[in-house]
Amino acid sequence: MATIDFSAEIKALRSTLESIESVSDPGVLRAKVAQLTEQASVPDLWDDPEAAQKITSALSVTQAELDRVAKLGARIDDLETLVEMAVEMDDADTLAEAEGELVGIRKDLDALEIRTLLNGEYDAREAVVTIRSGAGGVDAADFAEMLMRMYLRWAERHGYPTTVLDTSYAEEAGLKSATFEVKAPYAFGNLSVEAGTHRLVRISPFDNQGRRQTSFAAVEVIPLIEQTDSVEIPESEIKVDVFRSSGPGGQSVNTTDSAVRMTHIPTGIVVSMQNEKSQIQNRAAALRVLQSRLLLVRQQEEAAKKKELAGDIKASWGDQMRSYVLQPYQMVKDLRTEHESGNPSAVFDGAIDDFIEAGIRWRRSAPVE
């Protein structure tokens, strides 16, 4: 009756789960849950709301990771029992139910396996994403706005809170640049594979002759800085300018000089913030993002040193990492992983998990620099 070799499939599921457990180590997770539970139970926990939030958030995430591993083990056991019942009773409906559960367990195991690959120094961090329009004029600015919506929709699908820190609108349509935070554990680890140059090919809605246009946008992803990172910036290295916030097309949205432009003099890195209500809040947000970018620069310098010591190794990431083609055919294709989708509308609506997972697996298998 069975067309699927359930015995082999269940054996493969258990093998995958064992590999995941060897990395995630449920014993370590249980110890961490116990430690965080103890910290969360102190009477004066909420005297420091920021510290309390970090502790309770870490406890929630760690407990969820432990539960996912335990529940998958139980589901595999239940699947084995279900298959035995279906075969014993020669019940096609029960066997079909088992097939559906097999598919579901595979999917959840794949997602859990991806999490175990996010073991870089900053992978567990929240993320700061900046999108900038590139070559292509107004189409590029419109593309930048499409990408921003794509990532915000992706975060919304997962229930991840986001905060838009800065938006610089283009004159005709779209965005020159935008910066936002994704406030969820492992946001950086997931979104870091989205960093690079994105390319859009379509019939331009801004061309009255209806010609095909190619445009580009750059995506930068950095880990959100934490106080323990100790990226200290002397005041003498920072230049701060204040100006009035503006909306689309240069329309004034603020009558006070609340927006902040912060320049790190030694590196030339510039951060602008205008979406908070006060200059003090914008200054704090700008400093946080500047520290995060300097942290990324430090990472890149360390990686460059390792690469130099290792010899001449070709760069793993090309300038153009993904193409979104809307004309003459419909296709989104990642040029590193070869993963593709024939439904650009769904992708632009935030359905990018498959691209992210493929990118994480690709990065893990790429040559170490």
PyMOL commands that set and color helices and strands:
alter all, ss='L'
color gray80, all
select helices_A, chain A and resi 6-24+26-40+45-47+49-89+92-117+137-158+187-194+227-229+235-237+248-250+279-310+344-348+353-365
alter helices_A, ss='H'
color red, helices_A
select strands_A, chain A and resi 127-133+162-169+175-182+196-203+212-223+238-243+259-264+269-273+320-325+331-334+340-341
alter strands_A, ss='S'
color yellow, strands_A
deselect
rebuild
show_as cartoon
